[in-house]
Amino acid sequence: MILEHAVADAIAKGLLLSVLGLAWIILLVRIVGLRSFSKMTNFDFVMTVAMGSLLAGAAQTGTWVDLVQTMTAMAALFAVQFGIAYARQRSDALDARLQNAPVLLMRDGEILHAALRRTRVTEADLIAKLREANALEISSVRAVILEATGDVSVLHGAQVDEKLLSGVDLGTR
């Protein structure tokens, strides 16, 4: 009987804390905005992972004080992310210091092996990304860019507007 009560209590507590933690994250996203989980920058990616970890922690807290501390940490991360995004938007110099530049891995059908080595991307990984992007001929690939978030963008077609390559490390330095 005592064991059944303890199990029921643990289930109820887990459900309640999970719902509270999730509701808190939703509220914070509504306040800060959709960009919160956009993964536009490396900090955004870290933020997403950290929120998942903090939500799991909130669902397992042992005391209300621990829950408040976890929810405060969530709010603090949202505030830091908001502050960094705000500052980056207003200062190109700060943006350059905080954000990695995207790197060109392939240009006009040619694999840039030096860029692959520098970014520790294998040619097999690059080819897999080309297949994923439905590239049918390597010669039709205009550019492959390793974005600051770790995503890979594949641009194929007749030509690439140079504006799409602005801010990309072209490996010419």
trRosetta pair geometry for C-beta under 8 A, 3 or more apart (Angstrom, degrees):
i j d omega theta_ij theta_ji phi_ij phi_ji
1 4 5.8 -51 -148 33 30 111
1 5 6.5 30 153 -17 62 105
2 5 5.7 -55 -151 36 33 113
2 6 6.3 34 151 -20 66 106
3 6 5.6 -54 -147 36 32 112
3 7 6.3 32 154 -19 66 105
4 7 5.8 -53 -146 36 31 110
4 8 6.2 30 155 -17 65 108
5 8 5.8 -55 -145 39 29 110
5 9 6.1 32 154 -21 64 108
6 9 5.6 -53 -146 37 29 114
6 10 6.3 31 154 -20 63 105
7 10 5.7 -53 -148 35 31 111
7 11 6.4 30 154 -18 64 105
8 11 5.8 -53 -147 36 31 110
8 12 6.3 29 155 -17 65 108
9 12 5.8 -56 -145 39 29 110
9 13 6.1 27 156 -18 65 110
10 13 5.8 -55 -142 39 28 110
10 14 6.1 30 157 -20 64 108
11 14 5.8 -55 -146 37 28 111
11 15 6.3 27 156 -16 63 107
12 15 5.9 -57 -148 38 28 110
12 16 6.2 25 157 -16 65 111
13 16 5.8 -56 -143 40 28 110
13 17 6.0 21 162 -13 65 112
14 17 6.1 -59 -139 42 24 105
14 18 6.1 26 160 -21 62 111
14 59 5.8 42 -155 176 70 93
14 60 7.5 14 -114 -87 86 56
15 18 5.9 -59 -146 36 25 111
15 19 6.3 21 159 -15 63 109
16 19 6.0 -60 -149 38 27 108
16 20 6.3 25 155 -17 65 108
17 20 5.6 -52 -143 38 32 112
17 21 6.1 33 157 -19 66 107
17 58 5.7 -174 168 143 97 74
17 59 4.8 141 107 -130 106 40
17 60 7.3 -178 110 -22 150 21
17 61 6.2 -173 -146 37 144 93
17 67 6.4 -123 -133 -107 103 124
18 21 5.8 -56 -146 38 27 110
18 22 6.2 22 158 -14 64 110
18 55 7.6 59 -140 172 66 91
18 58 7.5 130 -98 101 37 95
18 59 4.2 34 -78 -111 78 112
19 22 5.9 -57 -142 41 28 108
19 23 6.0 30 158 -20 64 110
20 23 5.8 -57 -144 38 26 111
20 24 6.3 30 155 -23 63 107
20 58 7.0 -136 89 159 94 122
20 67 7.0 15 107 -170 141 131
20 71 7.9 -65 142 -77 101 130
21 24 5.7 -55 -150 33 29 114
21 25 6.6 28 153 -17 64 103
21 54 7.6 -176 -159 127 119 78
21 55 4.8 135 146 -141 129 70
21 58 3.4 135 -93 100 131 144
21 59 5.9 -86 13 -53 148 74
21 67 7.9 -117 -70 -150 91 94
21 70 7.3 -33 -112 120 110 127
21 71 7.2 -137 -114 -84 67 90
21 74 7.9 158 -155 -49 81 157
22 25 5.7 -52 -149 35 34 110
22 26 6.4 35 152 -19 66 105
22 55 6.6 61 -74 -145 65 122
23 26 5.6 -53 -148 37 32 113
23 27 6.3 36 152 -20 64 105
24 27 5.7 -53 -150 35 30 113
24 28 6.4 30 152 -18 64 106
24 58 7.7 -145 40 -146 137 166
24 71 5.2 -90 -164 -133 163 108
24 74 6.3 90 127 86 119 154
24 75 8.0 -79 172 -55 110 91
25 28 5.7 -55 -148 38 32 111
25 29 6.3 32 153 -19 66 105
25 51 6.1 99 -127 -170 127 119
25 55 6.4 -20 -41 -85 142 116
25 74 6.4 -96 -87 -171 76 141
26 29 5.7 -54 -147 37 31 111
26 30 6.4 33 152 -21 64 105
27 30 5.6 -55 -149 35 31 112
27 31 6.5 27 153 -17 65 106
28 31 5.7 -56 -148 37 33 109
28 32 5.9 10 162 -1 70 113
28 36 7.3 122 123 -125 91 159
28 74 6.4 -139 -33 141 164 105
28 75 6.2 -146 -105 -102 127 65
28 78 4.7 -135 178 -64 123 166
29 32 6.2 -61 -130 51 28 95
29 33 7.3 -86 -179 75 57 14
29 34 7.1 52 178 -97 98 38
29 36 4.9 -125 -120 38 80 153
29 37 7.1 -19 -117 -9 123 106
29 78 7.9 -124 -70 -120 47 132
31 78 7.7 71 77 151 109 145
32 35 7.5 -105 136 60 92 85
32 36 5.1 88 96 -72 124 115
32 78 5.0 -132 -49 -177 152 111
32 81 7.3 49 -172 85 149 110
32 82 5.3 -121 -139 -74 108 119
33 36 6.3 153 79 -28 55 89
34 37 7.7 -72 -180 42 53 78
34 38 6.9 80 132 -66 75 101
35 38 4.7 -34 -153 -18 53 133
35 40 6.9 -33 -159 3 94 130
35 44 7.6 -91 162 -114 76 129
35 85 6.6 107 126 -139 141 163
36 44 7.8 155 165 -140 28 93
36 47 7.0 -128 180 135 69 139
36 78 6.5 -15 -128 -128 119 94
36 81 6.7 89 -133 110 68 148
37 44 7.1 131 -147 -178 23 98
37 47 7.3 -139 -98 104 56 108
37 48 5.2 93 -137 -97 85 104
37 51 7.6 -74 -90 34 105 154
38 44 5.5 -56 65 -164 74 151
39 44 4.9 -171 -100 113 26 118
39 45 5.2 61 -131 -77 86 77
39 48 6.5 -15 -73 -20 92 145
39 149 5.2 85 162 -151 87 143
39 151 7.7 96 137 -33 120 122
40 44 5.4 81 39 -1 63 158
40 149 6.8 -120 178 -63 12 129
41 44 4.8 109 52 -2 70 100
41 45 7.5 -131 99 -2 45 83
41 85 7.9 -168 9 -93 140 84
41 88 7.8 -138 -75 -73 157 178
41 98 7.7 9 -171 128 141 104
41 99 5.7 -85 -138 -111 110 107
41 148 6.2 -27 -135 115 55 126
41 149 6.7 -153 -153 -79 6 88
42 45 5.6 -49 -155 32 40 114
42 46 6.6 40 149 -16 67 103
42 99 7.1 159 14 -132 98 64
42 100 6.3 62 -27 12 134 107
42 148 5.9 -99 -35 153 91 89
42 149 6.3 -171 -75 -108 54 47
42 150 7.6 94 -104 -24 85 94
43 46 5.6 -54 -149 39 36 112
43 47 6.1 45 149 -27 66 105
43 81 6.3 169 139 -118 114 84
43 84 5.9 -57 120 106 171 158
43 98 7.3 -17 -30 167 129 112
44 47 5.4 -51 -149 32 32 119
44 48 6.6 36 152 -22 63 101
44 81 7.0 95 -95 -148 61 123
44 149 7.2 -34 64 -112 109 112
45 48 5.8 -51 -153 29 33 112
45 49 6.7 27 152 -12 64 105
45 149 5.8 142 -46 -152 125 86
45 150 7.0 59 -86 16 167 119
46 49 5.8 -57 -151 40 34 109
46 50 6.0 34 153 -20 68 110
47 50 5.7 -57 -143 39 28 111
47 51 6.3 31 157 -23 64 105
47 77 5.9 153 -134 162 86 114
47 78 7.9 100 -158 -88 123 50
47 81 5.2 43 -98 -84 148 140
48 51 5.9 -53 -149 31 28 111
48 52 6.8 29 152 -18 60 104
49 52 5.8 -56 -157 33 33 112
49 53 6.5 30 150 -16 66 107
50 53 5.6 -57 -150 39 34 112
50 54 6.1 31 154 -17 69 108
50 77 5.8 -165 110 -134 138 159
51 54 5.7 -55 -141 41 31 108
51 55 6.1 35 156 -23 65 105
51 74 6.5 76 -123 -132 78 96
51 77 7.1 -159 -70 96 80 147
52 55 5.8 -53 -146 34 28 111
52 56 6.5 28 154 -17 62 104
53 56 5.8 -54 -152 35 31 111
53 57 6.4 31 149 -18 64 107
54 57 5.3 -52 -147 38 36 115
54 58 6.2 42 152 -25 67 101
54 70 5.6 156 -169 -171 90 93
54 73 5.8 -157 -125 97 134 115
54 74 5.2 166 131 -75 151 92
54 77 7.6 -158 -21 7 156 146
55 58 5.6 -48 -146 31 32 114
55 59 6.6 33 154 -20 62 104
55 74 7.9 76 -63 -94 68 131
56 59 5.8 -55 -152 33 32 111
56 60 6.7 8 156 -2 63 114
57 60 6.1 -77 -150 48 31 98
57 61 6.7 56 153 -60 68 85
57 70 5.2 -169 108 -123 110 133
58 61 5.9 -23 -150 -18 35 114
58 67 5.9 76 -149 -135 79 75
58 70 4.5 -179 -83 121 82 147
58 71 6.7 80 -112 -59 127 76
58 74 7.8 -4 -54 -37 135 132
61 64 7.9 104 125 -91 129 17
61 66 3.8 177 -158 106 112 116
61 67 4.5 178 74 -64 161 73
61 70 6.1 -127 -66 -7 133 139
62 66 5.8 67 45 15 67 153
63 66 4.7 104 57 3 77 99
63 67 7.2 -138 100 -3 46 85
64 67 5.4 -51 -150 35 39 114
64 68 6.3 41 151 -20 69 102
65 68 5.8 -52 -148 36 32 110
65 69 6.4 34 151 -20 64 106
66 69 5.6 -54 -148 36 32 113
66 70 6.4 32 153 -19 65 105
67 70 5.7 -55 -148 36 32 110
67 71 6.2 26 155 -14 66 108
68 71 5.8 -56 -143 41 30 108
68 72 6.2 36 153 -23 64 107
69 72 5.6 -53 -147 35 29 114
69 73 6.5 33 152 -21 62 103
70 73 5.6 -51 -152 32 33 113
70 74 6.7 37 148 -21 63 101
71 74 5.4 -45 -151 31 37 116
71 75 6.5 37 151 -16 65 103
72 75 5.7 -53 -148 38 34 110
72 76 6.2 37 151 -23 66 106
73 76 5.5 -52 -145 35 31 115
73 77 6.5 33 156 -19 64 103
74 77 6.0 -57 -153 34 29 108
74 78 6.6 27 152 -15 64 105
75 78 5.7 -54 -150 37 34 111
75 79 6.3 35 151 -21 66 107
76 79 5.5 -54 -147 37 32 113
76 80 6.3 32 154 -19 66 104
77 80 5.7 -50 -143 36 32 110
77 81 6.2 34 156 -18 64 106
78 81 5.7 -56 -147 38 30 112
78 82 6.2 32 154 -20 65 107
79 82 5.7 -53 -146 37 30 112
79 83 6.2 30 154 -19 64 108
80 83 5.7 -56 -147 38 30 112
80 84 6.2 29 156 -18 65 106
81 84 5.9 -54 -145 37 29 109
81 85 6.2 28 157 -17 64 108
82 85 5.9 -58 -147 38 28 109
82 86 6.2 30 154 -21 64 110
83 86 5.6 -55 -145 37 29 113
83 87 6.2 25 158 -15 65 108
84 87 5.8 -57 -144 40 30 108
84 88 6.1 30 157 -20 66 108
84 98 6.7 172 -165 -168 110 160
85 88 5.8 -53 -143 37 28 111
85 89 6.3 33 156 -25 62 107
86 89 5.9 -57 -154 30 26 114
86 90 6.8 5 156 -4 61 113
87 90 6.1 -72 -152 45 31 101
87 91 6.0 -24 169 25 71 114
87 94 5.4 -76 145 124 101 157
88 91 6.8 -83 -129 58 23 76
88 94 5.9 -130 -99 106 52 102
88 95 4.3 96 -157 -93 84 86
88 98 6.1 -96 -91 57 112 140
88 99 7.0 76 -137 -29 135 121
89 95 7.9 103 -53 -74 22 121
90 94 7.9 19 77 40 71 131
91 94 3.8 56 98 15 122 110
91 95 6.3 172 96 -15 64 83
92 95 5.4 -53 -146 37 34 117
92 96 6.3 37 155 -22 66 103
93 96 5.9 -53 -151 33 29 111
93 97 6.6 25 151 -16 62 107
94 97 5.6 -58 -150 38 35 111
94 98 6.1 18 159 -10 70 113
95 98 6.2 -66 -141 44 26 101
95 99 5.6 -16 176 15 66 121
96 99 6.9 -68 -118 52 17 86
96 101 7.9 8 -141 -63 74 99
99 148 5.5 0 -179 -155 95 155
100 148 4.6 158 72 -135 84 89
101 148 6.8 -76 -160 -81 5 103
101 167 6.3 -153 -143 167 92 73
101 168 6.8 137 166 -143 97 25
101 169 4.5 105 111 -38 124 101
102 145 4.9 26 162 174 123 113
102 146 6.3 172 -162 85 71 51
102 147 4.9 -27 -111 -122 112 43
102 148 5.5 -80 -65 -36 71 74
102 153 7.9 -4 -160 23 141 119
102 167 6.6 67 29 116 100 89
102 168 4.7 -47 86 -116 102 78
102 169 6.7 -171 90 15 44 79
103 115 5.6 168 160 -164 112 111
103 118 7.2 -153 -158 94 153 117
103 119 5.4 -176 75 -66 156 135
103 145 6.9 154 75 -158 37 65
103 146 4.7 -7 57 55 93 104
103 168 7.0 145 -107 -171 11 81
103 169 4.6 -24 -107 63 67 111
103 171 7.3 72 -163 -55 88 90
104 107 5.9 25 170 -56 127 106
104 112 6.3 59 118 18 86 156
104 115 6.1 -91 88 -120 60 166
104 143 6.2 -65 -138 -157 99 102
104 144 7.4 107 -164 74 57 54
104 145 5.8 -36 -99 -102 52 76
104 165 7.2 20 -79 -143 123 108
104 168 5.3 82 -49 151 92 121
104 169 6.6 -145 7 88 79 56
104 170 5.0 23 13 -121 140 50
104 171 6.1 -106 63 -6 102 102
105 111 7.2 -21 152 -151 77 69
105 112 5.8 -160 -173 49 31 101
105 115 5.1 -157 -111 112 50 127
105 116 6.1 80 -149 -73 97 74
105 119 7.0 -75 -91 40 105 147
105 121 6.3 -36 -123 72 138 150
105 126 6.0 -156 147 -116 135 122
105 144 4.5 -57 68 98 101 102
105 145 6.7 171 10 -102 87 20
105 146 5.5 84 -39 -23 119 96
105 152 7.5 -31 22 -139 146 106
106 109 7.5 -21 173 -151 105 4
106 110 6.6 171 -159 83 70 43
106 111 5.2 -32 -105 -107 96 50
106 112 6.0 -156 -84 3 35 86
106 126 6.8 127 -41 -170 125 130
106 141 5.9 0 126 125 132 128
106 143 6.5 153 88 -156 71 34
106 144 3.8 41 36 25 108 109
107 110 5.8 -20 68 58 67 93
107 112 6.4 48 5 -45 94 116
107 142 7.4 -10 -154 164 51 48
107 143 5.6 10 -108 -104 63 75
107 170 7.8 47 -67 -152 145 90
108 141 7.8 156 -143 94 8 63
108 142 6.2 7 -82 -141 52 50
108 143 7.8 10 -34 -64 51 64
109 138 5.3 97 -147 134 81 77
109 139 4.1 17 -113 -123 144 43
109 140 7.2 74 -80 6 103 21
109 141 5.7 127 -86 55 53 81
111 116 6.9 11 170 -35 102 132
111 123 6.4 34 -170 -123 157 101
111 126 6.6 104 -129 121 115 160
112 115 4.0 36 110 17 114 118
112 116 6.7 158 93 -19 62 83
112 171 5.9 177 177 6 143 165
113 116 5.3 -49 -147 33 39 116
113 117 6.4 39 155 -19 68 101
113 123 7.7 -18 -110 -73 84 109
114 117 5.8 -52 -151 35 32 110
114 118 6.3 31 152 -19 65 109
114 171 6.1 123 90 -160 114 134
115 118 5.6 -53 -142 39 33 113
115 119 6.1 11 163 0 67 113
115 121 8.0 -10 125 42 76 116
115 146 7.9 177 159 11 109 120
115 169 7.9 157 -126 108 111 102
115 171 5.0 -85 -70 -74 106 137
116 119 6.4 -73 -145 50 23 94
116 120 8.0 123 164 -56 55 2
116 121 5.0 -100 -145 73 72 85
116 122 7.0 72 -178 -126 117 13
116 123 6.4 13 -151 -66 161 67
116 126 6.7 -62 -107 -41 119 137
117 120 7.4 22 -174 -75 30 42
118 171 7.8 171 21 -111 151 103
119 146 5.4 125 -167 48 160 168
121 125 5.2 -121 -170 78 81 131
121 126 6.0 89 144 -56 116 93
121 146 6.3 -149 -43 -79 148 140
122 125 4.6 103 57 2 80 99
122 126 7.1 -141 98 -3 47 85
123 126 5.4 -52 -150 36 37 116
123 127 6.3 39 152 -20 68 103
124 127 5.7 -51 -146 36 31 111
124 128 6.4 36 152 -22 63 104
125 128 5.6 -53 -150 34 32 114
125 129 6.6 31 151 -18 64 104
126 129 5.8 -56 -153 35 32 110
126 130 6.6 35 148 -22 65 103
126 144 6.5 90 -155 133 100 162
126 152 7.8 -171 -122 -150 57 152
127 130 5.4 -50 -151 32 36 116
127 131 6.6 37 151 -18 65 101
128 131 5.7 -52 -152 35 33 111
128 132 6.3 37 149 -22 65 107
129 132 5.3 -50 -144 36 35 117
129 133 6.3 27 156 -12 65 108
129 144 6.9 108 104 -152 128 126
129 152 4.3 -32 -150 99 150 150
129 154 6.2 168 141 -52 95 121
130 133 5.9 -63 -149 43 29 105
130 135 4.2 -63 -175 46 86 133
130 138 7.0 -1 -163 -100 158 74
130 141 6.4 -54 -128 -82 114 146
130 144 7.1 -59 -76 -90 88 136
130 154 6.0 145 -110 -121 54 147
131 134 7.6 36 179 -76 35 26
131 135 7.0 -78 -72 46 26 83
132 154 7.8 146 77 -1 83 141
133 152 8.0 -107 -43 111 126 99
133 154 3.6 163 62 54 178 141
133 156 7.2 138 131 -5 120 119
135 138 7.1 67 144 -90 125 41
135 140 6.7 179 -159 78 87 99
135 141 5.2 14 -144 -75 141 106
135 154 5.9 -103 -47 166 121 141
135 156 5.3 159 -112 -56 93 153
136 140 6.7 16 61 40 78 141
137 140 4.4 81 71 1 97 105
137 141 7.7 -154 98 -18 56 78
138 141 5.7 -45 -162 13 44 116
140 156 5.0 53 128 -167 90 110
140 157 7.1 64 174 -46 94 12
141 144 6.3 2 171 -43 128 97
141 154 6.4 -60 -137 -167 108 96
141 155 7.4 102 -167 77 66 52
141 156 4.9 -53 -106 -95 50 98
142 155 4.8 -60 67 110 103 96
142 156 5.9 162 4 -114 83 33
142 157 6.2 -32 -18 50 128 68
142 159 6.4 117 -116 -155 142 23
142 160 4.1 160 142 -37 140 110
143 153 7.8 8 110 106 94 95
143 154 7.8 174 93 -153 53 38
143 155 4.4 12 55 49 89 116
143 160 5.3 34 -4 -71 120 166
143 164 7.5 160 53 112 149 117
143 165 6.6 -137 -122 -86 167 109
144 152 6.4 -1 -175 -177 95 102
144 153 7.1 168 -154 85 47 53
144 154 5.3 -7 -108 -107 83 70
144 155 7.4 -159 -73 23 38 71
145 152 7.1 160 80 -157 46 54
145 153 4.6 -6 56 56 98 102
145 155 7.5 36 -4 -8 103 107
145 165 7.8 -168 -79 -116 134 71
145 168 5.7 -78 -128 -128 126 133
146 150 7.4 -19 -175 -140 88 31
146 151 8.0 159 -158 85 47 38
146 152 5.8 -26 -102 -103 58 77
147 150 6.8 -37 75 37 81 20
147 151 4.5 -2 42 64 127 84
147 152 7.0 -155 3 -85 87 23
147 153 5.9 79 -47 -15 109 104
155 160 5.2 68 132 -104 141 119
155 164 6.5 114 -100 135 157 149
157 160 7.5 124 61 -69 99 64
160 164 5.6 -103 180 60 98 129
160 165 6.6 77 134 -36 126 110
161 164 5.1 97 73 -8 83 101
162 165 5.5 -61 -160 40 51 108
162 166 7.2 76 142 -50 70 81
163 166 5.6 -22 -160 -14 44 116
165 168 4.8 -79 -167 31 66 130
165 170 7.0 50 173 -78 120 109
169 173 7.5 -74 -154 19 90 114
